[in-house]
Amino acid sequence: MSPGRHLPRLSAVRCTLGLLVALHAGVVAGGCLLEREGGLDAPADGGVCGDGVVAPGEECDDGGETASCDADCTLVACGDGTVNAFAGEACDDANDDDTDGCRADCSLTSCGNGVLDDAEECDDGNDDDTDACTRGCLLARCGDGFVQPGAGEACDDGDGHNDDACPDGPGGTCQPAACGDGFLQEGVEECDDGNDDDSDECVAGCLGARCGDGFLRLTGGSPEMCDDGNAMAGDGCGAGCARETGACCEGQPGETSSCTLGPHIVPSAASLGLDIPDNGYPGMVACVDVTFPLTGCGAVAEVEIEMAADHTWVSDVVAYTVHDGTRVDLVDRPKLPGLGDSSNLSASFPITFDDDASTSAEDLGGDVVGGTICEGNSACRYHPDPGSLADFDGASPAGTWTFCAGDGANNDEGTLEQVVFTIQTD
């Protein structure tokens, strides 16, 4: 009997000859069966697994589990389903599936062994937390507390907040916080809408939009008409960033407005030298177009037109202006029918058509018989007749303004030298 090994107590030996002999243990006669408490064991000539003797049917018997022999007296083999700790096996599930917790080499699966198991997101076999697979065999992600330069991260404080110096919460970038990243940095930014549009409620520098910041805002609760970078009145853009009466304020959304106070003077080129053909009206007239150069204006409130022309015998003169489909006749052969007026127009002494003038264009020339209008009698301003410049009130000043001068009788002609529109908006 092997040292230290205790076999079960035998109650008796039953032989085939019927001889009953009381035995204690260990000696078995040939052809007899060993009867133990609880039943029969292996045949006597087969031995007992664990007795240290390799018997028929046993691959080995080292008297117990050893590095080469399993406890069931079979040779040690990883994959046989028997765990042999002496052979260095930590497990043995009798298959070669490395992902089920027990690897094919009978070692337990573990994070960092380089083998991807079912419970792992990754396993690159190292403990480098700056690559794509971190400790715990989790895929690197923004917010895991590890900076992965290869993934484009510049920071990762692992606190899951997007309102601090490193946004690493839901949707975070793991880039140092910066104005325009769409994350409001507490105590640093007033706002951050994630865009560079300065026409909305969050402008450059992540500051909340306000009147006088120099950014024309078109959205939000109080859209601006203008924003010239200050909140002072009297410069065209007044308090509350409203366009002042008569001003034109230009500027693209998100840019600083440029405001011009009225009245707005729009001249044609000087020294035009356009012929006013003798008796050419209405078919042949001298016309000039001027374009109102400003935007961001109110509607037309008042118009004045200055005409510089050379022409003899003023009673032959016809003049009118057209804008946006509306025609206003300024003068139409004054003092006719009748004797007419032999006074002359001189480009050196321009006359002005103004609805507020006290003298009608029908009296053009006055008592300057044969003389030069505006030079001799100082009457230089006339209200249109038969038309009225008030017909343009309420229209947009933008676009083309056309002025035409003609001659409606024989023997006189002239030239149109310059026209100046003065337009006041509301």
Secondary structure, DSSP 8 states (H G I E B T S, - for coil): --TT-----EEEEE-TT--EE---SS---TT-EEEETTEE-S-GGG--TTSSS--TT-S---SS--SSB-TTS-B--TTSS---TTTT-S---SS--TTSSB-TTS-B--TTSS---TT-S---SS--TTSSEETTTEE--TTSS---GGGT-S---SS--SSSSS--STT---S---TTSS---TTT-S---SS--TTSSEETTTEE--TTSS----SSSS--S---SS--SSSSB-GGG-B-TT-EEE--TTS--EEE-S-EEEE--S---EEE-TT-TTTS-EEEEEEE---SB--EEEEEEEEEEEES-GGGEEEEEEETTEEEEEEESTTTTTT----BB-TTS-EEEETT-SSBGGGTTTT-TTSBTTTSS---EEB-BS--GGGGTTS---EEEEEEEEE-STT--EEEEEEEEEEEE-
